[in-house]
Amino acid sequence: MKLQQLRYVWEIARNDLNISQTANSLHTSQPGISKQIRALEDELGVEIFTRRGKHLSRITTAGEAILQTAGEIIHKIDSIRSLADEYRDQTQGSLSVATTHTQCRYVLPPVISQFIEKFPNVSLQMHQGTPKQIAASAVDGVADFAIATEALELYRDLVMMPCYRWNRAILLPKSHPLCEVSKLSLRQIAEFPIVTYTFGFTGRSKLDEAFKAQGLQPQVVFTAADADVIKTYVRLGLGIGIVAKMAHDPVVDADLVAVDASHLFEASITKIGFRRGTFLRSYMFDFMEIFAPHLSKDLVLAVTATASNAEAELLFAEIELPRR
């Protein structure tokens, strides 16, 4: 059994069983990959994939178990390479972060600026996606870090750490009648069309829960994953906007009235996650601490030593998270 064979089957699974696409991504030939897969299956005595003609159609039950272990082996090999890089040069390397538009646009710019200034020779890649895609990127090793508010708890393979609390703002055109209300209620908001986040993005679940708890049915007429898109349609008069408070820029959005909605919705917590067992290079610790100052190297190491995320949460019980 060769490591190369394990990487081939792992990459094929990640490429939706497309051998041609896998060959292109690995800079090798399609027949060569097919031959190596057959050789691995012959050696193991089981089929990893079922076939329809020349094409792979699905992963077998045995294949699922083999792929899981193969992924763990490949991840450990990558960690060994990172470990060698760490001792060779602690100021060079790469860092990949998967996150949402809101984080990338409104939270991370000063973090990235400070990080690049400290580590100019580290190549930084940002990947945007849905919270589930973000978490999956970290689980699969595509991204070093996943930063999101929703869905990270679905992935037990991720070590998750809370970074900060945030809440929402109601965005209104200056001529809107709710601008005259001193303290908005959910019932008043529910009387108007609402423009907000797509479900699964940026704490949308907390918003839905708040209305449901009061027996209200909000008139959500338009949803988007991007706060800038939401603001555009608020300006067009499609409805009132409900966005993350940090997504409102008093200068850029001076034509809109932002009303704090912290009294209406439960605060959400943004977390950073990475795959359990990941080798963390020194600049990765720095990135986490710049992003969330309470995440010191000692605390992160203590978290990685825990057996579960429930146990890890106890380490943050006495820590007051920053608010945005």
N, C-alpha and C positions, 0 to 999 in steps of 0.2 A: 504494500500500500504506500502510495506516495502522497506527500502533502499537496502537490500540484493537482492530483486527482480530486482531493477533498475540496480544493478551491474551485475547481471546475463545477462540481455538482452544487456547491454553495452559490456560486454566481449564477448558474442556470436557474436555480430556484428564485433568486432575486430578480431575474430578468423574465419572469413569467414563462419559464420553460422554453424561451426562444434561444436556440443554440447559435443562430447567426448573429444575433445581437450580443450574446455573451462572447463569441469569438472576436467581434469587433472591439468590445470593451477591454478584452485581455490581450489584444494584438496577436492573435494566433489564428489557426485555421479551423473551420467548422469540422472537417473530417477528423482532424487531430483530437478535438474535444470529444467527438462521438466515440472514437476508438478508445480513449482513456476511460470514458464512463463505462463502456462495455467491459474493459479490463478490470475495473474496480468491482463491478457487479459479479463478474465471473469469480473473482477472488473471494468475495464475501458470500457468494452463493445465494444471493437474493437480488430482486429487481428494486432499484431505487425509483425508477420512473416506469410508467406504463407507456406504450407506444401505439400510435395509429399511423401505420405506414412508416415514413421516415421522420415523423414528428413525435415529440413527446406530448402526451395528453394530460397526464396528472402525476402527482407524487404518490407513491404507495405508502401504506401504513408503516412498513419497515423503513421506507425512505424518509418519512417524517422524523423518525427517531434518529436515523443516521445523520440527517441534515442538522438536527439540533446539536448533536455532539460535534459534527464537523465545524459548525459555526463557533462553538466554544474553543475548539483547537485553533482555528484561524485567528480568533480574537486574541488568544494567548500568544501566538506567534507574533502578531502585530504589537502586542505589549512588550515582548522581548526586544523587538526592533526599537521601540520607543525608549526602552530602558537603556539600550546601547547608545542611542542618540543623546540621551540625557547626560551620560558620562562623557560623551565625546564633545558636546557643546550645549550648554544649558540656555543659550540665548537665541538659538536658531531652531526652526521646526515649523510646524503648521498647527493651526487650531480651527476646528470647524464647529460652528454654532448653528443649530436649527431653532428657529423661533417664529413668532407671529409678526405680522406687519406692525401692530401696535408697539411691541417691544422694540422692533428694529427701527421704527421711525421716531418714537417719542422717548424711549428710555435708554437705549444702548449707545446713541451717538457720543455722549461725553465719556462713557465707559470705554468705548472703542478708541477714542482719541487718546485717553490717558494710557491705555494698554499699548497702543502702537508707539507712543512716545517712549515708553519704557522698554519695549521689545520691538525695535524697528526691523529686526531680521526674522520675525515670526510671520509667516503667511497666514492671513485670516480669511476664512470663507464663511459667508452667511447664507443660510438656506431658509427660505420662508415656506410655510405650509400650514395645513390645519393642525390643531393640537395633536390629533392622533398620528398624523404623518410625522410630526416633529418627534414625538416619543418613539415611534418606530425607527426613525433615523438613528437615534441614540442606541436603541436595542440592537440594531443591525450593524452598528459600527460605522455608519455613513457619517454621523456627526459625533464629535466628542462630547458636546453639551446639548441638552434640550432645555429650552426656557419657555415656559407656558403657564397658563392658569388652569386650563381645563385638561382632563383626560390623562395626565401623567400618572395618576393613582391606579390606572388600569394596567400598568406595566410593572410587574413585580421584579423584573430584572434590573430596574433602574434604582439607583440610590438617589433619593429626592431630598432636597433641603429647601425650606422656606426662605424667601429673600425679602419680600416686602408686602405690605397690605395696601390695597387701593380701593377706591370706590368710584362712583359715577357722577356725571354732571348731566343736567338737562339743558340741551341747546335749543334756543328759541330765536326766531327772527325778532328784531327790535319792536316790530309792530304787533307781536302776538299778545293776546289778552292775558296769558299767564305771567307775563312780565310784571304785571301789577300785583301779583299775589306775593305776600311776604314770606310764607312758608308753604311750599307745595305739598299736596297729599297725593297718594297713589290714585285715589278716586278722581281727583281733578285731572291728572295726567291721562287716565283711562278714557276720558271723554273726548280726547283728540287722537287723530292718526299718529302712529309712532314709527320712526325710522331708527333702526338699531342693528346690532350685530346678528349675524347668522348663528343659529343654534350650534353650540360647540366651540364658539369663538369668544375670547375675551370676557369670560364670566357671564355669558348670556344666561346660564342656568340659574344664577342667583336672581336675576331680573324676573324670570318666569316664576320662580318660587315665591317672590315677594307679592306679585299680583295674585297668584293662586291662593296664598294664605289669607287674603282679604276677600276672596270670592269674586275677584274682578277678572274680566276678559279683556286684555289690552287689544287695541286696534292696530296690530303691527302690519303696516301696508308695504313696507320695503325693508329688506335686510341685506347686509353686506359684511364682508370680513374686514373691510378697510374703513377706518374712522374718517379718512379724508373723503371717501365716497359718500359716507353717511352725511357729512357736513355739506357736501355739494347738493344733496337732495333736500336737506333742510332749507338751504338757501333758495331752492326752487319752489318751496312752499308745499312739498309733498307731505310733511308732517313735522312733529317735534322730534328732536334727536336725543337718544340716550346713549352716551359713550363713556369710555373711561375718562375720568377727570383729567388725567395726565395728557389726554389727546387734544385738550383745548389749549390753544396758544393765544394769549390775550392780545398779541400784536397782529398775527396773521388772521385771527378769527375775530377781529374787532367789530365786525358787522353782526356778530351773533352774541346773544346774551347767554352766559353760562350760569346756571343755578346749581349750587351744590346739592347733591341728592344723597349724602351720607346718612341722613336720618331715615331714608326710605328703603335702602337696600343693605343687606349684610355685606360687610367688606369681603373682598376676594383676596386670595393669597397667590402671588406668583412664585413659582418654584424653579429651581435649576436641578436638572437630573443628569446622571451619567450612568453608563452600564456598570453594574457591580463587577468588580475585578479589573476594571480599567486601570492601567498604569498612568498616574497623573504626573506629568512633567512639572517642573518648578513654576513655569510661567502659567500653567493651568490654575495652580493655587492662587497666583497673583490675579488672574482674571476674575476668579470667583470673589476674591476679597474686594477688588475694585467695584464689582457689581453689587455686592452685598457685604459691607464692611464687617459684619459680625461673623462672616464665614472665614475665620482664621484657619491657617493650615492645621493647627492642633485640633480644632473643632471638626474640620472635614475628615481628618484621619480617624477621629473618634467615631464619626458617623459611619465611615467605611468598615469599621471593625464590628459594627452591630450586625445581628443576624437577620433583622427584618426592618421594614420601614416603620412599623409600629414602635419598635425599640428605639429607632433613630429619633422619632418624634419627641421622646422623653428628654433628649438632650437639648431641645429647644423650648422646653416648658417654661423656663425662667427668663427667656430672652424676649425683650420687647422689640418686635419687628418694626423697621422704619415704615412710614406712611407716605404715599405719593398722591 
